[in-house]
Structures are given as C-alpha cells and as structure tokens.
C-alpha cells in the first residue's frame, strides 16, 4: 500500500496542470458545502437561542381556546390561571393605535413588570411616570414611525365588548431578532391591562421558567421542543434543498476525476502492461489507479484549506448580512447570521468527498482486470 501511495503521488505530480485543475474544482465543492451548511447551522443556533430568550422560555401553557395561528381566537381566549411562581402570565387583547393620524391594528400584551423569564425589558415600564407606558420593538417603531416619549391614541375593547380609548406613551424600544414579539406587538404592565379590560387575574398564555410538563385543566402545555418544531422543519427543508446544489457541484468535480482516470488508463496501457509483466498483480495495479484518483480529494482538501480557512473564519467573525425584508417573514432571522462550522460538519464533508472520489476512481480501473499484459505492452486498445 505504501508503494501504491508513492507511485500515485509521483504520477499526480507529473501530471502537473491536470492535477491542479481537478483538485481546484473538487476543493471548490468542499468549501461551498461547508460554507452553506455553516450558514444554516448558524441560523439554526441563533434562532433557537433568541426564540427561547425572547418568546418561549422553557415552554408555554396556552388557554385551550387560543390558537397562535388564528388571531380571531384572541377575543375569547383568556381565563384564570393557577398561582404558580414558575409561570409568568401574558394577556393578549386586540386593539388599534393611531400614530400621526394613521390606524394600525396591534395586539396588546400584558406582562408582569418584574418577570425575568423573557428578555423583554419589562422593568422599564415601572421606571416611568407615564400613565400608560408601553414597550415596542425596533421594527414596530420603524413601521409606525414612533420614538421613545411619543404619545399616541390606543383603542381597545373591554370584557363586555365595549370600545374604550386612551393615550399611551412609548417608554422604551427594544431590539430583538424575534419578529413575533415585535411586529404589531405593544407590551404593557398586565396590572394596567387588567384594569383597562376588566379581565382581572386572567391570561391567554403562561410562560414557564422550568422545563417540566404542566397539567392544568383548560390549558394546553407546549414544550420547548414542540414550540421549536416549526423552526426545525424549516432548517430541515433548507438542508434538503441544499443537497441539489451540493449534488451538482460534486457531480461536476467527480466527473472531471472520472474522465481523467478513463483517459489515464487509455494513455498508460504500456505502463500498466509493464507493471503486470514485472510481477505486479492486477489487483495491485487497480489499487494504484484507485489511490491516484482518491488522492485528488486529499489535494483538494489541502488546496481548499489554503483559501477556505481564512475566508470561513472571516465570515464566522463578521457574519453575513440579511436583507431587511427577510426579517418580516414570520421566522426568527437576525440581521447578521454568523456561520458555525462544527467538527461533525467538517469531518462528514471530508468523508463524503474522499469516498466519492475513491468510488469514481475505482470504476474505470475495472478494465485493468481484463487486460492482457502482452497486448498492453504492444499498445493495443483495452
């Protein structure tokens, strides 16, 4: 085997430009596969972390009549909840605001000002003298053209369906990557929302601070994994669709290696016949040519490392900017995604490329098993 590697190395070095071109194409596939998978893994990691931090906590307990996908259920989806310090109540009420004469439909979300489960800066609601201070997200502020300290009219319906209106004050604007706690959301002290609606001590959902199942009559528990399932499905779909690109790149690179091996066997018949005539078995010759093809993958990884490592490290530190419009699609997506290149991703890609190159290198060498060394030395076609 050592002799096969030595001979294969010398032959590839002697091929010159052909070896460089084949290795370059394969190295491009190697770097791109790691790059795109790193982006998806980085997005997955960031989205999960931010969703748990800003919205999900360690799970949610939803009122049985509340459907997060159906805003028409908000009106009647509320009820009393058990006094459990591990559960943080949130009450949802539909309403409208009128910034600078325009009307915007919003969802009022009442939350305790002293809660520490979610990253929403609710403590700022208790540090202002405004009559009804509220918090909004950065995207909401940009859409409504609002700033800290602005006063605007809010209209809502109480428990009897009666419309009421009052001025609110923007106490603070928070920045989050989770659009579902930002777009069209206005946060205020749940005590004030109870007084405004008459829904005293009622909530629409409960945010859990502990990772355990909650069995409460009239409420549905959703675990952290269940809440993140939609994101998991999106990531899985993105990785599956990426296989098309990876397949095309690998096909181009491996086809070049396959053609090179076919041409090499055709042009080196005399050399193959000489090897066999000198006592080398056909299996040894097949091994030699297979090793030659598989060594393209080794050269490709070395070449890819020369330009891939600096590039991928740079992108992992600076991140990749995402279009502003993509942040309003309803999924958690940061302004910049920082790729993650895990050991499993790199080793898995290396194994796939080496195995693929070895297989396509072996296929043309099967002709050697049918070779007559005398005919080969004479230069007859295999």
Secondary structure by P-SEA (a helix, b strand, c coil): caaaaaaaaaaaaaaaaaaaaaaaaaaaaaaaaaaaaaaaaaaaaaaaaaaaacccccbbbbcccccccccccccccbbbbcccccbbbbbbbbbbbbcccbbbbbbbbbbbcccccccccccccccccccccccccaaaaaaacccccbbbbbbbcccccbbbbbbbbbcbbbbbcccccccccccccaaaaaaaccccccccbbbbccccccccccbbbbcccccaaaaaaaaaaaaaaaaaaaaaaaaaaaaaaaaaaaaaaaaaaaaaaaaaaacccaaaaaaaaaaaaaaaaaaaaaaaaacaaaaaaaaaaacbbbbccccccccccccbbbbbbcaaaaaaaaaaaaaaaaaaaaaaacccccccaaaaaacccc
